[in-house]
Amino acid sequence: MSTDDTTPAPSAKLPCAPTNGGLAGTEDAQSRHAALLARIAQAALAAGRDPSTVQLLAVSKTFGPDAILALAACGQRDFGENYLQEALPKMAACAAHASWPMQWHFIGPIQSNKTRPIAEHFDWVHSVERERVAARLNEQRPAELPPLHVCIQVDVSGEATKSGCDPLEALALARAISAMPRLRLRGLMAIPAPSADPVVQRAQFARVKAVYETIRSEGIDLDTLSMGMSGDLEEAIGQGATIVRVGTALFGSRPSRTT
Ligand SMILES: *Cc1c(COP(=O)(O)O)cnc(C)c1O
């Protein structure tokens, strides 16, 4: 998902051995990462797609720098975080230890008074749902950094409590963001309502894809559909996902969040 063609793809054959003296859990990380890449590739082939068109975003929320660096040693370069306060110290710790260029994606809810650190520290933001937040990110993106890659989060769950903009408002928001010079609009992100029924999953992902095609048909250049997680990535890839965001299947189960 780097725009720089010289950056190795996540599947590039890099040595998976720890280079900084024995990272905890490296073998587990290696086998889980390899199994997940195979699962993604299989889903892409089943959908008649080239596996290289689907990128893996490792969702590292609640996991520490050791677990993140163990995956980075396997060639994983893109990591997603939901909570700013948790993410910033982890990102600093990883930067101090990693000898690889890591890309950080913010995927959590954004409070408008917390946009500055996001604009300053992340490469991507998947969870933009309001023009006001986009405008602040645009204003606060430091001039020495490349434009911030942005996805609009769309709510296709039909539940009023879910986050994301109304699909009917996505086109207007896409137009507004396209005009912001310090942001680079890449596509849409969605977190469908959880369902164990593949038919329901598919219908929600298809809805995101339809919004994506509507925006593209208006001449706005999008290339990213960020959808699919540990439990539904096959259905998401079947409906056109270009980034799957995976936590549990890579890192194991998370402690339940109490705050
Ligand atoms: C936690 C999270 C994920 C990963 O979910 P898993 O089911 O653990 O794969 C993906 N996207 C977002 C926005 C998340 O918060």
The ligand as an SDF file (V2000), in Angstrom:
LIG
                    3D

 15 15  0  0  0  0  0  0  0  0999 V2000
   -9.7760   -4.5230   16.0690 C   0  0  0  0  0  0  0  0  0  0  0  0
  -10.0510   -4.0620   14.6850 C   0  0  0  0  0  0  0  0  0  0  0  0
   -9.7670   -4.8820   13.5810 C   0  0  0  0  0  0  0  0  0  0  0  0
   -9.2280   -6.2970   13.7000 C   0  0  0  0  0  0  0  0  0  0  0  0
  -10.2080   -7.1580   14.1630 O   0  0  0  0  0  0  0  0  0  0  0  0
   -9.9120   -8.7480   14.3280 P   0  0  0  0  0  0  0  0  0  0  0  0
  -11.2630   -9.3230   14.3930 O   0  0  0  0  0  0  0  0  0  0  0  0
   -9.1170   -8.9020   15.5770 O   0  0  0  0  0  0  0  0  0  0  0  0
   -9.1630   -9.1780   13.1270 O   0  0  0  0  0  0  0  0  0  0  0  0
   -9.9910   -4.3580   12.3180 C   0  0  0  0  0  0  0  0  0  0  0  0
  -10.4760   -3.1040   12.1360 N   0  0  0  0  0  0  0  0  0  0  0  0
  -10.7630   -2.2940   13.1590 C   0  0  0  0  0  0  0  0  0  0  0  0
  -11.2840   -0.9220   12.9010 C   0  0  0  0  0  0  0  0  0  0  0  0
  -10.5670   -2.7510   14.4720 C   0  0  0  0  0  0  0  0  0  0  0  0
  -10.8740   -1.9360   15.4930 O   0  0  0  0  0  0  0  0  0  0  0  0
  1  2  1  0
  2  3  1  0
  2 14  2  0
  3  4  1  0
  3 10  2  0
  4  5  1  0
  5  6  1  0
  6  7  2  0
  6  8  1  0
  6  9  1  0
 10 11  1  0
 11 12  2  0
 12 13  1  0
 12 14  1  0
 14 15  1  0
M  END
$$$$
